[in-house]
Amino acid sequence: MRPTLAWSDALTEYNLGPHHPLAPIRVALTIQLARELGILDRFDIVEPTALTVDELAAVHEPYYIAGVQELSEHPYESDLALGLGTGDNPVFAGMHDASALVAGATVEAARRVWIGEAKRAINIAGGLHHAMPSTASGFCVYNDPALAIRWMLDNGAERIAYVDVDAHHGDGVQAIFYDEPRVLTVSIHEGPLTLFPGTGYPDETGGPGAEGSAANIALPPGTTDAGWLRAFHAVVPHVVAAFGPQVIVSQHGCDSHAYDPLTNLALSIDGQRASYLAVEQLVEAHADGRWVATGGGGYALYSVVPRVWTHLLAIVSGHPLAPETTTPPDWRKQVERVSGGPADVTMTDGGPGEFTPWEAGINPDHPIDRAIQATRNAVFPLHGLDPNG
């Protein structure tokens, strides 16, 4: 069964302006690189359609959707009560249509996986995880992962795990499903004391009746591959296995990279590639292979995002790329043309992508191990797990 890629060039019309860090060139360069490496040939590519107002209202308040529509036609106005017209979320012409198309692409990916047309599906332009039901936030207008999860719940899903590896906390998805015991949200991110949105503490574990439905690993600034992967494997597989999802939805923001200008983590492309392989292991071990993946943040537009998301596409396709793979000459020429600088020649940073497992012993004085233990103490007992096991 071939995986699905929900893609149209129109997805690059989600464009917050020429000086905004969420630049659509990062997605266009990813698709070009994946195409030239032959990765897209392994996908069934489907052209998405925008969600309707009624479909968006499964997650977003009708008055908010109406406000987005109104501002889309008057892009020089703002509505700060809706979070629109700020530096993070500037208004742009066609904003509603572009945002609804991104949401439609992720929902189509979820639909294909849930009804059995594909085991795996991806919207690389998606992952707008900060949007709230009635406000835009963090570069995000409509919350496409939440809309995809809601669609599957409305169509019979009983247990969905959402795994978010973006450097920023997946606050919008968590907030939307905080009281929903059928959804487990797991986020591994830079801690809220040093990075937007200021949430994602270990003690955020789910609302009344949904205790244990949220798990948050808040990492210290400067965390590298070894610490990040140690934290992920010390927590995420355990809570996902205990939850027993029917499908996994994952958000793969790559702003955890050391070169990212907006965050303070220090992963390599190789560490991020290892994180994607770790999510794939969860999918195969605990969700019968059902996987809906999205992109997310990532602001090192030329040196990081296209390479690491091409690795993601290759992994979702079932054929991971070797890290030492050479980037195609035509792609390098395009990067040099649009960036004005040199392009990367290989698909690796030369990082080891290795870590010491939690089970090998802990150091209670190390900030990463303290972060891991705080999460295990908060959420493991809610799943019948021993935090010290």
MOTA-V196259 format. One record per backbone hydrogen bond with DSSP energy under -1.0 kcal/mol. CO is the residue of the C=O (numbers start at 1). NH is the residue of the N-H. If there is no record, write none. Layout:
# MOTA-V196259
<<CO/NH> <CO/NH>>
This chain:
# MOTA-V196259
<<3/44> <4/122> <5/46> <8/11> <9/12> <10/13> <11/14> <13/15> <17/20> <21/23> <23/26> <24/28> <25/29> <26/30> <27/31> <28/32> <29/33> <30/34> <31/35> <32/36> <33/37> <34/39> <35/38> <39/42> <40/43> <44/5> <46/7> <52/56> <53/57> <55/58> <56/59> <56/60> <61/65> <62/66> <63/67> <64/68> <65/69> <66/70> <67/71> <68/72> <72/94> <74/77> <79/82> <79/84> <80/83> <82/136> <84/79> <89/85> <89/86> <92/95> <94/98> <95/99> <96/100> <97/101> <98/102> <99/103> <100/51> <100/104> <101/105> <102/106> <103/107> <104/108> <105/109> <106/110> <107/111> <108/112> <109/113> <110/114> <111/115> <112/117> <112/118> <119/291> <120/4> <121/293> <122/6> <123/126> <123/295> <127/129> <129/172> <133/61> <135/132> <137/140> <140/137> <142/144> <143/147> <144/148> <145/149> <146/150> <147/151> <148/152> <149/153> <150/154> <152/157> <153/156> <159/246> <160/184> <161/249> <162/186> <163/251> <164/188> <167/190> <169/171> <170/174> <171/175> <172/176> <173/177> <177/180> <178/207> <180/183> <182/160> <184/162> <185/215> <186/164> <187/217> <189/219> <191/194> <195/198> <201/204> <203/205> <205/212> <205/214> <207/210> <210/213> <213/185> <215/187> <217/189> <219/191> <220/223> <223/266> <224/228> <225/229> <226/230> <227/231> <228/232> <229/233> <230/234> <232/235> <232/236> <235/239> <236/240> <237/241> <238/242> <239/243> <240/244> <247/161> <248/292> <249/163> <250/294> <251/165> <254/257> <256/267> <257/260> <264/222> <267/258> <268/272> <269/273> <270/274> <271/275> <272/276> <273/277> <274/278> <275/279> <276/280> <277/281> <278/282> <279/283> <280/284> <281/285> <282/286> <283/287> <283/289> <287/290> <290/248> <291/121> <292/250> <293/123> <294/252> <295/252> <297/254> <299/301> <300/304> <300/305> <304/308> <305/309> <306/310> <307/311> <308/312> <309/313> <310/314> <311/315> <312/316> <313/317> <314/319> <315/318> <322/325> <325/347> <328/332> <329/333> <330/334> <331/335> <332/336> <333/337> <334/338> <335/339> <336/340> <345/327> <357/360> <358/361> <363/366> <366/370> <367/371> <368/372> <369/373> <370/374> <371/375> <372/376> <373/377> <374/378> <375/379> <376/380> <380/383> <380/385> <381/384> <386/389>>
